[in-house]
């Protein structure tokens, strides 16, 4: 179930320092772009290589999600 996946992913990474590649791999575990986006936004502050965080956009299926993600990064 997606809610269980999300809560498990958040608990597992709560105190972790993640690389962009790790964030991407975890995002791929979710089926829907909305879930991937939620986790990507959640993980931003836990990422050790924020300069490369734009690469996370590769996991999204829809350009609208990629646009929303890019807007998030611009803030």
Buried (B, 14 or more C-beta within 10 A) or exposed (E): EEEEBBEEBEEEBEEEEBEBEBBBEBBEBBEEBBBBBBBBBBBBEBBEEEEEBEEBBEBBEEEEBBEBBEEEBEE
